[in-house]
Amino acid sequence: FFVSLFSAFRRTMSPPCANVPVEAVTGDKPRTKLLKSLKLSDPVPEAGIERAVEIMRGGGMFRFDNPPGIEDEVSKAEVEIARYTNFKYAVGMNSGASCIFLALKAIGVKHGDKVLSNAFTFTAVPSAIVHAGAEPVYVDCEENYVLDLVHLESQMVSSGAKWLIVSHMRGKVSDMDAIVALCKKHEVRMIEDCAHSLGVLWNGVHTGHHGEIACISSQSYKMLNSGEGGFALTDDDRLAALMIIYTGAYEKLYQKHTLRPADEVFEAIKAEQIPPNYSLRMTQLAAAVIRPQILTLEERVLISARRYEQVEAQLNNTPNIVVPKQLPQVRTVCDTIQFNLVDMTEAQIAAFLKETNAHGVQLSIFGAKENARNFRNWSYGPVPEYCGKTERIIKRAVDCRLPMQFEDKDFDVMCAVIRESMEAVMQS
């Protein structure tokens, strides 16, 4: 069933043009050019398109539109993603950032609290902390983009923060067992940002189970694509109930959630104080396009892992490029690849990026001036002048997508462009 479904999924993934190595003479040496865009998002399977159109024709796009006894698409998606990740509860929302925001509110973060998080992550994470009225406290990363645990403990002690968001940026998982030990030692409660780690396992267990709440995303460049969307995952009854109410299950609409705690949990929360309605629900349209993609997740994980190994080997054989190894406890999901540029000046790095982009390979540097992953651009909160280690790393860290729509030969072309661009710059 999975093979046939995935084959149907792949048939929808026809790129805008065929890709072949194109020889363009630059100086005395012919150059390879990539004709497919690395920015391609995975298309929606036909089953998702048909269901979305059916919903639009009926008008019932709101998750609570269905009559009693008719399960809505969001509830179905929540059941399926909870089953895949092995969580008790899943709460669908309109974005992964909304999931982080409501996770912070549910876990008890108050105005003025300090929240620890990665200095290397996407701006949505510190934005959610600020949105919750809290203050971000940043932790340096290592050369392989995971948390520096020495700096983490130092920040726990010096800041007094009692909350931590661990961001598995680009699917790179820190030493979670060690982080759990530090959290217990310093009485810190943890949330996991799993926006980039859907399908990633730690010692055979899906990421997210070390914290109290895990947040995943279905934004276009993720393993699930609904344009925008996300799920908050938890095994805790009270946290699940709070997030369900926060998303917009007012009055007794929580009863329309398939995955939910008992009524008594909701009513006990409301008896204390009725929580605010932030209206961050996922729509039935988003859930309809997500559901068939959940069915092919594991198949795509295996394909992406094989392709990653193909690209990793070629990049590591390219001068001045190092692809960092991840921890052995991790089964990665490889829809992107990151590598560090070594023994290059800033001018050479800029020339390398110019060369690759001119030949069809759109690469970016995480520490570039306008990059939303560069903490210098997070001026809506305190900019961490103390994270010089992270700044040095991300100024030489390159981000490269590995689109599922590509064929194996396309990645060979991509790697050829990268290799030739490096040679052109370093030999000039």
C-alpha positions in Angstrom: 0.0 0.0 0.0 2.8 2.5 1.0 4.7 1.7 -2.2 1.7 2.3 -4.5 0.7 5.4 -2.6 4.2 6.9 -2.7 4.4 6.1 -6.4 1.2 8.1 -6.9 2.7 10.9 -4.7 5.9 11.0 -6.8 3.8 11.2 -10.1 2.5 14.6 -8.9 6.1 15.9 -8.5 6.9 16.8 -12.0 9.5 19.7 -11.9 9.1 22.8 -14.1 11.8 21.6 -16.5 14.1 18.7 -17.1 17.5 18.9 -15.6 20.7 18.1 -17.4 24.3 19.1 -16.9 24.7 22.2 -19.2 28.2 23.1 -20.3 28.9 26.8 -20.3 32.4 27.9 -21.1 33.8 30.2 -18.4 37.4 31.0 -19.3 39.0 27.8 -20.6 37.0 25.4 -18.6 33.4 24.2 -19.3 31.1 24.6 -16.3 28.1 22.5 -15.1 24.8 24.2 -14.5 21.8 23.0 -12.5 18.4 23.8 -14.2 16.1 22.7 -11.4 15.4 24.9 -8.4 16.5 23.9 -4.9 13.5 25.8 -3.6 11.0 23.3 -4.8 8.4 22.4 -2.2 6.7 18.9 -2.2 3.4 19.0 -4.0 0.2 17.9 -2.4 -0.8 14.3 -3.3 -4.0 14.0 -5.5 -5.9 12.5 -2.6 -5.3 15.7 -0.6 -6.2 17.9 -3.4 -9.5 16.0 -4.1 -10.4 16.1 -0.4 -9.6 19.8 -0.1 -11.8 20.6 -3.1 -14.6 18.5 -1.7 -14.4 20.5 1.6 -14.4 23.8 -0.2 -17.4 22.8 -2.3 -19.3 22.1 1.0 -18.0 25.2 2.7 -17.1 23.5 5.9 -13.5 24.7 6.3 -13.7 25.5 10.0 -12.6 22.5 12.1 -15.8 22.6 14.2 -18.2 22.9 11.1 -19.0 19.2 11.0 -22.3 18.0 12.5 -22.2 15.9 15.6 -20.9 12.4 14.9 -18.9 13.4 11.8 -15.2 13.5 12.6 -13.4 16.5 11.2 -10.2 16.4 9.1 -8.1 18.1 11.8 -9.1 15.5 14.3 -8.2 12.7 11.9 -4.8 14.3 11.2 -4.2 14.7 14.9 -4.8 11.0 15.4 -2.5 10.0 12.6 0.4 12.3 13.5 0.1 11.3 17.2 0.2 7.6 16.1 3.3 8.2 13.9 5.2 10.1 16.6 3.9 7.9 19.5 2.3 10.7 21.5 -1.0 10.5 23.4 -2.2 13.9 22.2 -1.8 16.1 19.1 -3.3 19.6 18.8 -3.4 21.0 15.2 -2.6 24.7 14.8 -2.1 27.3 12.1 1.7 27.3 12.4 4.6 25.7 14.1 5.4 29.1 15.8 1.9 29.1 17.2 2.5 25.7 18.7 5.7 27.0 20.4 3.8 30.1 21.7 0.9 28.1 23.1 3.3 25.4 24.5 5.0 28.2 26.5 1.7 29.5 27.8 0.5 26.0 28.7 3.7 25.0 30.5 3.4 28.1 32.7 5.7 30.8 31.3 4.7 34.2 32.6 5.5 37.8 31.6 9.1 38.6 32.3 10.3 35.0 32.7 13.6 34.0 31.1 13.5 31.1 28.6 16.7 29.4 27.4 17.0 28.5 23.7 19.5 27.9 20.9 21.5 30.9 19.6 21.4 29.0 16.3 17.8 28.5 15.2 15.1 30.2 13.1 13.7 33.6 14.2 10.3 32.0 14.9 11.6 30.5 18.1 12.7 33.6 19.9 9.8 35.4 18.4 7.4 33.0 20.2 9.3 33.5 23.4 8.9 37.3 23.1 5.2 36.8 22.0 4.6 35.0 25.3 6.0 38.0 27.2 9.2 36.3 28.2 12.9 37.1 27.6 15.1 34.8 25.5 18.4 33.6 27.0 20.6 32.1 24.3 23.0 29.1 24.3 25.9 28.6 21.9 26.1 25.8 19.4 28.9 23.4 18.4 30.5 22.9 15.0 27.8 20.3 14.2 25.1 22.8 15.1 23.9 21.2 18.3 23.8 22.8 21.8 27.0 23.5 23.6 26.2 21.7 26.9 28.9 23.5 28.9 27.4 26.8 27.9 23.9 25.5 28.5 24.6 24.7 32.1 26.4 28.0 32.6 23.4 29.8 31.2 21.1 27.8 33.4 23.0 28.9 36.5 23.8 32.5 35.6 20.3 33.4 34.3 18.2 31.4 36.7 15.9 30.5 33.8 13.5 27.6 34.6 12.3 27.1 31.0 14.1 25.7 28.0 13.2 25.3 24.3 15.6 22.9 22.6 15.5 23.6 18.8 16.4 20.6 16.6 17.5 23.1 13.9 17.6 21.4 10.5 17.1 18.1 12.2 20.3 18.3 14.2 19.6 16.7 17.6 21.7 17.6 20.7 22.6 15.1 23.4 19.1 14.8 24.8 20.0 12.4 27.6 22.6 14.9 28.9 20.1 17.8 28.5 17.4 15.9 30.5 20.0 15.4 33.3 20.9 19.1 33.3 17.2 20.0 33.4 16.6 17.8 36.4 19.7 19.1 38.2 18.7 22.7 37.8 14.8 22.2 37.9 14.3 23.4 34.3 11.2 22.4 32.3 11.7 21.7 28.6 9.8 22.1 25.3 11.2 20.6 22.1 11.0 22.5 18.8 10.7 19.6 16.3 9.8 21.7 13.3 12.8 20.2 11.4 12.8 16.8 13.1 9.6 15.1 12.1 10.7 11.5 11.5 14.0 12.0 13.4 14.6 9.3 16.1 16.8 9.4 19.3 17.8 5.9 20.2 14.8 4.6 18.3 12.3 7.0 19.8 10.8 9.9 18.0 12.1 13.3 18.9 10.0 15.3 21.3 9.6 12.8 24.1 12.4 14.2 26.3 10.4 17.4 26.8 6.9 18.0 28.1 5.6 19.3 24.7 6.9 18.8 21.2 6.1 21.2 18.4 6.2 20.3 14.7 5.6 22.3 11.5 3.8 21.7 8.2 5.2 24.9 6.6 6.1 24.4 2.9 9.8 23.4 3.4 9.1 20.7 5.9 8.3 16.9 5.6 4.6 17.8 5.7 3.5 20.7 3.5 0.3 22.6 4.0 1.7 26.0 3.3 1.4 26.8 7.0 0.4 24.6 10.0 1.7 22.6 12.9 1.0 20.2 15.7 1.8 20.4 19.4 2.3 16.9 20.9 2.2 15.8 24.5 1.4 12.9 26.8 0.2 15.2 29.6 -3.6 15.6 30.1 -3.6 19.1 31.5 -1.2 20.5 29.0 -3.2 19.0 26.1 -6.4 20.4 27.5 -4.9 23.9 27.9 -3.6 24.0 24.4 -6.9 22.8 23.0 -8.7 25.6 24.8 -6.1 28.1 23.8 -6.4 27.3 20.1 -10.0 28.2 20.2 -12.2 25.4 21.6 -14.5 27.8 23.4 -17.6 26.7 25.4 -17.6 22.9 25.0 -16.1 22.6 21.6 -13.3 20.6 23.1 -15.7 17.7 22.9 -15.3 17.7 19.1 -11.6 16.8 19.4 -11.1 13.1 19.0 -7.8 13.1 20.9 -8.5 14.8 24.2 -8.5 14.3 27.9 -11.7 13.7 29.8 -14.3 16.5 30.2 -13.4 16.8 33.9 -9.9 18.0 33.0 -11.3 20.8 30.9 -13.9 21.8 33.4 -11.4 21.9 36.2 -9.2 24.3 34.2 -12.2 26.5 33.4 -13.3 26.5 37.1 -10.0 28.0 38.1 -10.1 30.6 35.3 -11.4 30.5 31.8 -8.3 30.6 29.6 -8.0 33.1 26.7 -9.0 32.1 23.2 -6.0 32.8 20.9 -7.9 31.5 17.8 -4.9 29.6 16.3 -6.8 26.5 15.0 -5.7 24.4 12.0 -8.3 24.5 9.2 -9.9 21.4 7.6 -8.2 22.4 4.4 -4.7 22.3 5.9 -5.5 18.9 7.5 -6.9 17.5 4.3 -3.7 18.1 2.4 -1.5 16.9 5.3 -3.2 13.5 5.9 -2.0 11.7 2.7 1.5 13.0 3.3 1.6 11.3 6.8 1.1 8.0 5.1 4.3 8.4 3.0 6.5 9.9 5.7 8.6 6.8 6.5 9.1 6.0 2.8 10.3 9.5 2.1 12.6 9.4 5.2 14.4 6.4 3.8 14.8 7.9 0.4 16.1 11.2 1.8 18.6 9.3 4.0 20.1 7.4 1.0 20.3 10.6 -1.0 22.0 12.4 1.8 24.7 9.8 2.0 25.2 10.3 -1.8 25.6 14.1 -1.4 27.6 13.9 1.8 30.3 11.8 0.3 30.7 14.1 -2.7 30.8 17.2 -0.6 33.3 15.8 1.9 35.6 15.1 -1.1 35.4 18.7 -2.1 38.3 20.9 -0.8 37.4 23.4 1.9 34.1 21.7 2.7 33.3 19.7 5.8 29.9 18.1 6.5 29.7 17.7 10.3 28.7 14.3 11.7 25.7 14.0 13.9 25.5 12.1 17.1 25.4 8.3 16.7 22.1 8.1 18.7 20.3 9.9 15.9 18.4 8.6 12.9 18.3 11.7 10.8 15.8 12.9 8.3 17.8 14.5 5.5 15.7 16.9 3.4 18.5 19.4 3.7 22.3 19.3 4.1 24.5 21.7 5.9 28.3 22.1 5.6 31.1 24.3 7.0 33.5 26.2 4.8 37.1 25.9 6.1 40.3 27.8 5.4 38.5 30.5 3.4 38.4 34.2 3.7 35.1 36.2 3.8 35.8 37.4 0.2 36.3 33.8 -0.9 33.1 32.7 0.7 31.2 35.5 -1.0 32.8 34.6 -4.3 31.9 30.9 -3.8 28.2 31.7 -3.2 28.2 34.0 -6.2 29.6 31.2 -8.3 27.1 28.5 -7.1 24.1 30.8 -7.5 25.2 31.8 -11.0 25.3 28.1 -11.9 21.9 27.2 -10.6 22.6 26.1 -7.0 21.0 28.4 -4.5 23.0 28.2 -1.3 22.9 30.5 1.7 25.1 31.2 4.7 23.3 31.1 8.1 25.3 34.0 9.4 24.6 36.3 6.4 23.5 39.8 7.2 19.9 39.3 6.2 19.4 35.7 7.2 16.6 35.2 9.7 18.7 32.5 11.4 21.4 35.1 12.3 20.7 36.2 15.9 21.9 39.7 15.0 18.5 40.1 13.3 16.6 39.3 16.4 16.6 42.9 17.7 13.0 42.6 18.9 14.7 41.1 22.0 18.1 41.3 23.6 20.8 40.5 21.1 23.2 38.0 22.7 26.6 39.6 22.5 27.9 36.6 24.6 27.4 34.1 21.7 30.5 34.8 19.7 31.2 31.0 19.3 27.9 30.6 17.4 28.5 33.7 15.4 31.8 32.4 14.2 30.3 29.0 13.2 27.2 30.3 11.3 29.3 32.8 9.3 30.8 29.7 7.6 27.8 27.3 7.8 26.1 26.7 4.4 22.5 25.6 4.0 21.4 23.5 1.0 18.0 21.9 0.4 17.6 18.4 -1.0 14.2 18.4 -2.7 12.3 15.2 -2.9 11.3 16.1 -6.5 15.0 15.7 -7.6 16.3 12.5 -9.2 19.6 11.0 -8.0 21.4 12.4 -11.0 20.2 15.9 -10.1 22.1 15.7 -6.9 25.2 14.7 -8.8 24.8 17.8 -11.0 24.4 19.9 -7.9 27.5 18.5 -6.3 29.4 19.1 -9.5 28.4 22.7 -9.5 29.5 23.1 -5.9 32.9 21.4 -6.6 33.6 23.4 -9.8 32.6 26.7 -8.0 35.0 25.9 -5.2 37.8 25.2 -7.6 37.1 28.3 -9.6 37.3 30.5 -6.5 40.3 28.8 -4.7 42.4 28.5 -7.8 41.9 32.0 -9.0 
